[in-house]
Each structure stands twice: as C-alpha cells, then as structure tokens.
Amino acid sequence: MSKLTNKQRLIKNVNALREDNIYIISKREEGQQKIFKCPKCNKDFDLSNSQEYGAAVEMFEKRDGMCVGCYYKLTGKLLY
C-alpha cells in the first residue's frame, strides 16, 4: 500500500476528531498509488480523485487490501 505524507496523516487525524460535517480535503499527491485492486474480486478502485485519500488508503490497509463487499463476505463485518 502507498505511504501517506505527513500532511495527509495530519489531515486524517484532524478529520477523525471532527464533530461537525466540515472536513479538510486530502487529495492524492504526485507519485502515490492511485489504483487499488481488491485481491478477492480483482476489481480496480481509482482513488485519484478521492476527497479523503488518507482515510481511503487506511481503510484498504485495515481490510487487508480488500474492498468493503469482499471484506464483509469474508468476515461479516462492515469496515468503511
């Protein structure tokens, strides 16, 4: 998986603490992975225009690279 920049890590942490609906956008930066492939269904997920790249990358890492659907089928847990 792609490593996050310090700025993206900071934005991800700040957004996690928000209690309102106002979030800081964290876009993909030059050289970072933009296509993530689920190892179970082989579907490609393009994160090049993701509004919260840091959180999206973290979720793929927490699901062992799987998409939400495949992770749910395997574990019975929804992890967004």
ZATOR-38399 format. One record per residue: x, y, z of N, C-alpha, C in turn. Coordinates in pm, whole numbers, always signed. Atoms other than C-alpha are relative to their C-alpha. Layout:
BEGIN
neast;nnorth;nup;caeast;canorth;caup;ceast;cnorth;cup
X;Y;Z;X;Y;Z;X;Y;Z
...
//
This chain:
BEGIN
neast;nnorth;nup;caeast;canorth;caup;ceast;cnorth;cup
+83;-118;+0;+0;+0;+0;+88;+125;+0
-71;-126;+9;+101;+358;-52;+18;+63;+138
-24;-72;-125;+256;+553;+233;-60;+140;-12
+58;-134;-3;+88;+877;+335;+108;+102;+33
-91;-109;-35;+268;+1208;+353;-34;+46;+142
+27;-54;-134;+297;+1382;+690;-125;+87;-1
+117;-87;+12;+39;+1635;+572;-128;-83;-5
+119;+84;+11;-208;+1358;+479;-30;-69;+133
+21;+61;-131;-156;+1184;+815;-63;+100;+97
+53;-106;-87;-222;+1512;+997;-146;+28;-33
+138;-26;+43;-538;+1580;+792;-91;-114;+42
+79;+117;-37;-663;+1224;+854;-32;+2;+149
+20;-5;-145;-615;+1264;+1230;-95;+113;+41
+87;-114;-32;-781;+1606;+1241;-144;-31;-41
+135;+34;+46;-1078;+1484;+1035;-67;-102;+91
+56;+102;-90;-1124;+1188;+1270;-54;+61;+128
+43;-66;-124;-1167;+1429;+1560;-118;+95;-18
+106;-98;+27;-1430;+1647;+1389;-133;-49;+53
+135;+33;-46;-1777;+1655;+1542;-106;+69;-84
+93;-62;+93;-1932;+1869;+1271;+20;-66;-137
-12;+59;+134;-1961;+1799;+898;+97;+76;-89
-98;-76;+77;-1669;+2017;+792;+133;-74;+8
-123;+79;+5;-1364;+1821;+680;+102;+64;-93
-108;-48;+86;-1028;+1907;+526;+22;-104;-109
-22;+91;+113;-973;+1758;+180;+146;-42;-4
-135;+54;+11;-670;+1532;+142;+9;-77;-131
-9;+61;+132;-605;+1458;-226;+128;-82;-14
-118;+78;+34;-359;+1208;-370;+107;+94;-54
-111;-83;+47;-17;+1361;-435;+81;-76;-104
-83;+57;+106;+226;+1301;-720;+81;-119;+52
-79;+117;-34;+381;+955;-708;-69;-98;+92
+71;+93;-87;+125;+800;-473;-91;-91;-82
+82;+100;+68;-69;+490;-572;-140;+54;-20
+136;-47;+24;-399;+573;-737;-98;-114;-26
+88;+113;+25;-539;+233;-838;+26;-107;+106
-7;+107;-99;-611;-20;-563;-83;-116;-53
+68;+118;+53;-707;-374;-668;-34;-94;+116
+44;+93;-103;-911;-598;-440;+54;-139;-37
-56;+132;+31;-730;-935;-416;-104;-112;-12
+105;+103;+6;-1060;-1125;-386;-81;+8;-130
+85;-14;+119;-1278;-984;-667;+74;+59;-120
-85;-57;+105;-995;-826;-872;-56;+129;-60
+54;-127;+48;-1196;-504;-911;+99;+112;+33
-87;-116;-20;-995;-182;-953;-78;+114;+62
+59;-118;-63;-1069;+118;-732;+95;+116;-24
-82;-116;+36;-941;+452;-863;-17;+108;+105
+3;-102;-105;-855;+688;-577;+64;+131;-44
-69;-121;+47;-701;+956;-798;-77;+127;+30
+81;-118;-29;-991;+1195;-731;-68;-9;+136
+60;+17;-132;-1071;+1081;-376;+11;+128;+80
+0;-121;-83;-1167;+1367;-146;+73;-23;+131
-71;+33;-125;-1011;+1186;+151;+90;-120;-26
-94;+104;+41;-719;+988;+13;+58;-72;+122
-61;+61;-118;-560;+928;+355;-90;-101;+67
+95;+91;-65;-870;+770;+507;-30;-120;-90
+28;+109;+94;-937;+563;+192;+114;-102;+1
-116;+89;-3;-584;+419;+195;+2;-77;+131
+2;+66;-131;-611;+343;+567;-105;-110;+5
+105;+101;-1;-938;+153;+513;+40;-123;-81
-48;+114;+78;-785;-63;+239;+103;-78;+82
-100;+68;-83;-495;-140;+476;-67;-79;+112
+69;+69;-110;-732;-231;+763;-78;-122;-49
+75;+114;+57;-926;-465;+530;+93;-95;-75
-99;+85;+68;-604;-638;+412;-8;+14;-152
+3;-29;+142;-640;-472;+70;-132;-29;-68
+128;+37;+60;-996;-592;+16;-97;+118;-7
+108;-98;+8;-1295;-386;-92;-100;-27;+112
+98;+12;-108;-1587;-336;+150;-83;-128;-17
+85;+116;+24;-1801;-607;-13;+70;-132;+28
-73;+124;-21;-1537;-880;-13;+37;-18;+147
-34;+9;-142;-1429;-798;+343;-123;-43;+80
+125;+35;-70;-1793;-822;+458;-34;-148;-22
+29;+140;+29;-1842;-1157;+281;+92;-94;+80
-98;+83;-69;-1527;-1295;+446;-17;+3;+152
-1;-16;-146;-1570;-1157;+799;-138;+25;+61
+131;-36;-53;-1933;-1050;+833;+0;+139;+66
-12;-133;-60;-1811;-704;+944;+7;+106;-109
-10;-114;+90;-1864;-372;+767;+108;+93;+52
-109;-88;-39;-1546;-167;+776;+24;+99;-112
-12;-104;+102;-1561;+160;+581;+124;+83;+26
//
